[in-house]
Amino acid sequence: MITIHRKLVVDDQGQPQEVIIPWEEYREIVELMGLDLDAEAIADLEEAEQDRKAGNEEAFSDIESV
């Protein structure tokens, strides 16, 4: 589980407007969410999901062979 050390920025009425988080925590969130993937990587993941749903076991490698 990730811990986020955040600073809340509020307006004059005390309403939350922005959140500031440390750069490294931001990068970890981006990586965990897959927001750093390029179009080719996303297409590969979508294809793998389709293969999994279709039961196409030949599209995958055994963990021992990796």
C-alpha positions in Angstrom: 0.0 0.0 0.0 1.3 3.5 -0.9 1.4 6.3 1.7 0.8 9.7 0.3 2.2 12.7 2.1 0.0 15.5 0.9 -0.4 19.2 1.4 -3.9 20.6 0.9 -4.2 24.1 -0.6 -7.4 25.9 0.4 -9.0 29.1 -0.8 -9.9 32.1 1.3 -13.1 30.3 2.4 -11.2 27.2 3.5 -12.5 25.1 0.5 -10.0 22.6 -0.9 -8.6 23.7 -4.2 -5.4 21.7 -4.8 -3.2 18.9 -3.4 0.5 18.9 -3.5 2.4 15.6 -3.2 6.1 14.7 -3.3 7.4 14.0 -6.8 8.5 10.4 -6.1 5.0 9.6 -4.7 3.4 11.1 -7.8 5.7 9.0 -10.1 4.8 5.8 -8.1 1.0 6.6 -8.5 1.5 7.1 -12.3 3.4 3.8 -12.6 0.8 1.9 -10.5 -2.0 3.2 -12.6 -0.2 2.6 -15.9 -0.4 6.2 -16.9 3.2 6.0 -18.1 2.6 3.4 -20.8 2.9 4.2 -24.4 0.3 3.3 -27.1 2.2 0.1 -28.0 2.3 -1.2 -24.4 -1.4 -0.5 -24.0 -2.2 -2.3 -27.2 -0.1 -5.3 -26.0 -2.0 -5.4 -22.7 -5.4 -5.2 -24.5 -4.4 -8.1 -26.8 -3.2 -10.1 -23.8 -6.6 -9.5 -22.1 -8.4 -10.7 -25.2 -6.3 -13.8 -25.3 -6.9 -14.5 -21.7 -10.7 -14.1 -22.0 -10.7 -16.3 -25.1 -8.7 -19.0 -23.3 -5.8 -18.8 -25.8 -3.1 -20.4 -23.6 -0.7 -20.5 -26.5 -0.3 -16.7 -26.4 1.3 -17.0 -22.9 4.6 -18.3 -21.6 5.0 -20.5 -18.5 6.5 -18.7 -15.6 9.4 -21.1 -15.6 10.4 -20.1 -19.1 10.7 -16.4 -18.2 
